[in-house]
């Protein structure tokens, strides 16, 4: 275990003894409005669990059995056995499993397999795995202020601490294998050299640009990134460190996910409004494309080889397609219905993959644009939340379950895909 992992584990043990704080961030304002019901173990749950997150994260869950509760909080904090049993019994008694959010799974011919790894540092909220050119899988430990590396062949993991206050929201890899992260809490971009463990930090030039969110390299090696709550999109040239920022025309548009088309043009999901944005890669001029329903909210998007823009209508539970040449859109209802909150998306061989984030367990969905047919599977860890879906070099899927600090690999059996028959 790394020094950082040991430090976090020690801090967590202190918290469980009700002496100090835990390793993760404090709850956001208003999150603790919910109150825990009376019962044996209430005080322990209040002190051990809600230091890191609000009571609403418990009360708004679907609930679990005693065994599932214990497995869940065991990925967040280390409790001595008697306290763990008390906490699990309290949660199972007052927050038992509530049916109603199961996914509607669609059968089909394609076969896939899931493999998951739990990351070393508890409570770090691991997310956004990406593959580097050497085949290693990297992830961002958002609350842990780290990035981690997994060798999928051996299962060996190593965690790299980042400069204080960065708290990476996402990461990506360049062609040389460096890992670039977004300093979501301190308005920075960073490059981690895996050989030395050292980071090069780039400070965003506008103090109003506080929260870089999602990064992506274009074909020329320029790093594009969204700055969500600051309502900006940025461009970083690694050759000289120059950063340019552009404000979105729509106020509070909240630029979120992005992808880049075959011409090197970045496309941005504007989750604060019902629009998608296109950024001119030279002038950084912004053009916005509205989708038909103003109640739509779009978290992420992906681009297929024909430069069609595929997006997820998070608020209305739909998969959508934008034709940039005409501005026309078409949407399909996600299999589990309107309230499924589809979140992350990626295109592999022009097949669309995404997840339904409000199901328990999350559903992984496959959509074939040629046949307009869906197929879906339940995530084995069964808790959520998958925030960003990415492809490996060999056409498989990198996934994660942030709530239980797991990253994963979904292998697609090509012999079962219709196109291979």
Secondary structure, DSSP 8 states (H G I E B T S, - for coil): --HHHHHHHHHHHHHHTTSS--SS----TTGGGS----STTHHHHHHHHTTTS-THHHHTS----HHHHHHHHTTT----HHHHHHHHHHHHHHS----S--------S--EEEEEEE-SSTT--EEEEEE-TTS-EEEEETTTTEEEEE-TTT--EEEEE-STT--EEEEEE-TTS-EEEEETTTTEEEEE-TTT--EEEEE-SSTT---EEEEEE-TTSEEEEEETTTTEEEEEETTTTEEEEEE-SSTT--EEEEEE-TTS-EEEEETTTTEEEEE-TTT--EEEEE-S-TT--EEEEEE-TT--EEEEETTTTEEEEE-TTT--EEEEE-TT-GGG-EEEEEEETTEEEEEETTSSS-EEEEEETTTTEEEEEE-SS-S------EE-TTS-EEEEEGGGTEEEEEEE-GGGSGGG-
